[in-house]
Amino acid sequence: MGRSALLFCSLLVISCVAAQDLVSRIAEPDKDSVDADSGNTLSASELLAQFNSGDFDDEELAAFELIREHSGDLTSNLPPETCEGIKTAYHFKEEEACLEASNKQYRRLDGACNNLKNPNWGKAKWPLRRLRKPVYADGYEAMRVHKRHPDATLPNAREVSVKVGTIAEVEGNDPTGSMLLAILGQFLDHDVTHAPQYNRKCEECPAVDSKYSCCPISVFEKDVLYEGKMTCMDLPRTIGVDAHDCSGFEEVSITKELVESVVPVVPLPREHLNDITAYIDASGVYGSSDERLEKLRDAKSSSRLATHQLGDANLLPFLPLDEDHHECRGTQGGTVKCGLAGDERAAEQPTLTALHTIFVRLHNNIVSELQLINGHWDEERLFNETRKIVTGVWQHIVYNEYMPALFGPVATDHFKLSIKPGRKEVPDYNENLSATMSNVFASAAYRLGHSQIPSELEIRDNKHFSRTAVPLHHAFFNASAMHDAANNGMNGFVLGNIAQKVNKVDRHVTSAIQGHLFEEEEDGFGLDLLAMNIQRGREHGIPSYVEYREMCTPKRPKIESWDDLKGVFLDDGLLDELQELYGEDGVREIDAFIGFTNEKHMPGGRIGHTLGCLLGDQFKRLRLGDRFWYERNAPEGFTDSQLDAIKGTSLSRVLCDTLDGSENLSIQPYPLYTPTCDTKKFKNDIPWAQFSMENPYPEFKTLTLPNFSNHRVPCSDESEIPKLNLNPWKEGGEEKKIIICEHKSATIDCGDGSISISTAVYGRTDSTTCPHDQVSDTACGVDLLDVLGPDCNGRSQCGIIAKNSLAGDPCRGTFKYLEVTYTC
């Protein structure tokens, strides 16, 4: 037997042992748990487990794949039947060769083969990436401990939560951001990361098997909230990936004795699984597997996503019912079924469910329009093109509207996250940059939104008058709240979100998540999310905050004393409290989540420098490392006119097109900010979709929008909130472009065909086209599609003159040109 084959067999034995060991550590779901059909409800921890747990396939697959990652191709030089046996045993389908020709136009649901050179990068069910070596107590999997404390004890996670996470006395303390800023962040988080936990109870403190599947949090008897009613907070560990470095095996004969005695030479540190794709690919809408998507597609028309009509037939449809989960609650007590979406966490709270519903409605709206444009497309083509468009719109919203609000203009530019018109300043695809999600992002850094959450969710009517508010701790898994027509249903939550101010990222949190998370009314208490975040970081072996700060500020001196952190945090008094918790020698032991969320914010941003560094790196990877990123050229991306169409839309347009009664609704152009009441300026010169790409924002100190009025405008006003133009997707000929310099004329000639204009812009976006000595502005223009379309569309020939009389002068003092794209 050859060395490679023997090594493989040895690895296979170990991987089997590892996977079987993992499986043996999982407890079956508690037999005493009763689903909603029996009239009982689940406890807070059981609710969390139902929507956040993994399965046996996750563990077996992860165990096998990580071994393969560290040991190369395990199936080389082996008989095909042997490989098939492995695949069957591990429910694992090995990646086929990622042939470029077969992966050109549409991304795979599981994210595999996005990177043709490294097909596993960013895919679902792949281990999270490490930025720093894990700091397990035993070097492999035991939870992080205090390196300098005599008994190696870190402060109790609940105690840290209580002392550091003070209850917010004044909510909505962000000067401009709306609550939708936090909810969109949650929706984004659920698109890129999900590290599932073991599906078992962990109610014994200290945990009997803390090294394996449990990491519960001890609660002191005199706790200010629990008062002895809860002494141990149930918290299972995230599913761990066991793997071993087997390079030390020698070539010997395989015998029964060897198989039974094989042990790993050097165990590797425990890693964790990302259950979904890392790419920003709208997996919350479509899922990360064919099996999930099959449940989501409409059985009668597979190009559409399934929906369910509840109550008033005049209302737009909602998510389909989730037949597998019956744990959602109703507004009048009792239970109802949750909505089924691409991500299983969609039912956590109504405003998150609303965003899932909005993007399902968007998908179906686009399908209807594409059917009119391209009646010859079959159901599969309609679905794939629509999914690609929805993903492009989602990516554009995230980077053009969410990133600047989070990072501020300087950091947005620094990390190459800024979006410009057309293909200006689009960074090249980098096949050597892994988009795989980092462990610290998933387990600590991107949990910043937990600080932004309010104690209640505002509900408003369609005229924006306040109707009521739902306490957040009563909204968790409340599936029927958004169907409450008396309080404006889903519209009420969304319109409340965009009017309600968000909380700052700081030490102040709402009691709804600090002791009342998923609470049952009769109990009066639930879980503590801050304590869970701290404990989660420790069980993932996440290094301390100071290590990440030093990594992000390599030119600054090493932090050795508490004085070295003076001026770093928003609250100077926090240092004394942290010193009391972690000890005089514990400055290098501060839990990452605590340090991340308490730093002073970057100029114009809402997060501190270390968070900016960690998140900026990850979001840069998700843009540059995505072969199907929406700004790429077709076929992976879009044509020039298609890209312009996507960049011409915005989140406000998505909301307008998916809320009930939109023809009579008004909304602010930038819904991630609360509306302004501007008495001096009621008409912006250009729409938000264009302004946001051409101007850095927000302002450094006030976080306002410079020279833009965010007042509410009617959804019907397409000059302020332009519609998504789908004409560039019309088939019938190759897309062509014509440029006409000012005062010149030209004729579009389609011969025997008919003209279909996709875009028409009069102005100037660069200094090289139609060169002239009068060029003072290269970021101006006016959309003439509504002017030229009626005159030219349907004709075989059409003469056009580029002149100001078409729609006024959009660039005074600048020589302009007319750019028209069309098909015949």
C-alpha positions, 0 to 999 in steps of 0.5 A: 500500500502506498504512503498516500493511501495509508495516510488516508486510511489512518486519517479516515479512522481518526475522522470517524472517531472524531465524528462519532465522538462529537455525535456521542456528546450531543444530547437528544432534544429534551423529551419533556419539551412539548411543542405548541400544538399541545398548548404549552410553550417553550422556555427561553433557552429552549426557544433559543435552541430550537432556532439556533441549533445544528444537526448531526450532519453539521458535525460529521461534515465539519469533522471530515472537512477540517481534516481534509483542509489540514491534510490535503486531498484525502481521496487522491490515489484511492479507488472510486468505491472507497471515496463513495463509501466515505461520502456516504458515511459522512453525508458529504458530497466532495466538491466536483472540479470547479470548471470555469465554464459551468460557474459563469453566470449564477452563484451556487446556493452553498457558496462553493466554487465562488472561488475557482482556485479555493472552492471551499472559501466562503461556502456553507458548513465550513469552519470559521477563519481565525485572525489570531490563534485561539486561547483555550485553557488547555490549548485545544478546547477548554474555555479561556481563563485568566492568564495572570490570576492565581486561580486562573478565574475570569470574572463571572459573565453575568457579573460583568454584564451587570456592572458594565452593561448599564440599563439605558436611561435615555433611549434613542440617543443616536442623533440621526440613525433610525431603528432600521439601522440596527434591524438591517444590521441583524438581517445582514448578520443572518446573511453571512454567519450562523454558528449553530449550537448543540441542541441540548440542555445545560442547566448544571453549574459548573458544567459537567462537560464544559470541555465539550458541549456545555458552557452555562453561566452561574447566577449569584443567589443575590442577583439583582434580577433573578434573586435566586429564581435562576442559579444557572443560565442554560447555554450550550456550546457552539458545535465544535469541529474536532480535527487532528494533524496526522502527519506523524503516521509512518507507513505500516501495514493496516491491521485490526490492532492498528485501527483500534489503537490509532490516536492523533499525534497532535490535536488541533484547536477546536474550530467552529462551523459557519452553517451558511455562506459567508457571502452577501448573497441574500441567503436569508431570502433563498437559503444556503442549500438546495433543500432549503430553497425547495421549501421556499419556492412556489409549487405552482410557479417555481420562478416565484417564492412561496407566500401565505395570505393571512387575514385581509385579502387586500393585504400583500402576502406574508411568508409561508408558514413554517410547518416544522416549528410551532414555537411562535407566540400570538398576540392574544396568548397561545401560539401560531406558526412562524414564517418560513424564510431562507434563514431559520432565525427569521421569526426572532422578532417582528421587524426582522420578519418584516425585512424577510417578507419585504425581500420575498415580495421584492423577488416576486415583484421583479419576476412579474416585471421580467415576465412582461419584458421577456415572455419567452423565459422559462421558470428557471431562467426567471428565478435565477435572473431575479435572484441575481438582481435581488442579490445585487440590490441587497449588496448595493444597499449594504455598501452604499447605505449601511456601510457609511452610516456604520463606519463613517466616510474615512473608514469606508474609503480606507477599507474600499467599501465606498460605492461610486457611480457606474464602474468608477473605483470598483476594486478588482476581484482578488482570488487570493483573498478569502471571504470565509467569515472570521471567528471573532466577527461571528462570536464577538465583533458583529454583535455590536447591534445588541447595544443598539436595541430599544426597549420597545418597538414603535408602531405607526399608521400610514400617516406616520402617527404613533399608534402604540409600542410593543415591549421588546421582551414581548415581541420575541417570536411573536409571529402574529404581531405583524398581522395585527390589522388594528395596529397597521400590521407589518406596515406599522412596524416598518414605519415605526422603525424608520421613525424611531431613533436607534441607540448608540453603540456603547455600554448602555443596553435595554433590560429587554435583552439583559435578563428578559431575553425570550422571557415567559410572562409568568416567570418575569425573567429570561436570558441575559444576552450580554452575559451570553456574548461574553461567555460565547467569546470565551468558549470560542477561545477568542483572545482578549480585547487588548490583543485585537486592539494591538493587532489593529494598532501595530505602531502603538506601544503594547498595553501593559497597564490600565493607564494605557487605556485612558482615553480609549473608551467612551466612559472614562469611569469604565476603566475603574469598573473593569479593573475591579472585575478583572483585577489589577493585573487583568488589563490584558484579560478584558473580554473582546465584546466588552472592549469592542462596544465601548471604544470611542467612535471613529469620526463620522462613524458609530463604532470604535477603531478596533471594531472598524478594523475587524469589520472593515477587513471582513467586509472588504473581503466580502467585496473583493473576494466575491467573484459574483459581486454585483459590480463585476462585469457580465456574465458573473456580474451585470452589463453596464446598463444593468449595473446603472439600473441597480445603482439607481435604486435604494432601500427607500424604493424597496420599501415603497414597492413592498409595503401595503398601500404604497401609492398613498405612502410617504417615506424619507429617501434615506430610511436608515436615518430618521426623517428631517423636518426641513423648512428651507428645502423641500426638493433635493437637486438629485435623488438619494440613490445618486447623492449617496454615491457622489458625496461622502457622508455622514458629517464627522461630528453631527452624523448628519447628511451634508446638503441633503434633506431627508424629509418624507416624500411620496413613494409616487415621486420617482424623481426623489425615489427612482424605481428599479429600471428593468429594461436593461434585462430585455432580450432581443439584441446586443446592448449598444451605446451611443454618446452625443456631445453637446449641441451635436446630433445622432440617429439610432438606427435599428434597421428592421428592428425596433428601438428599446432605450435602456438608459439615457443620461445628459451631463458629465461623469468624467473628463475624457469623454467629449473633451472640452476646455469648459469642464468644471464638474464631472459628477452631474447629470439628469435622467432623460429616459422618460423624455427619450423613451416615449419618442424613440421606443418602438421605432426603427430610427430615432434622431436625437440632439444633445441640448439643454432644452431636453430637461434643463442644464444639469451642469452649469458652466460645464460642457456636457454629453448625452449617453444612451444605451439601447437594444434593437 
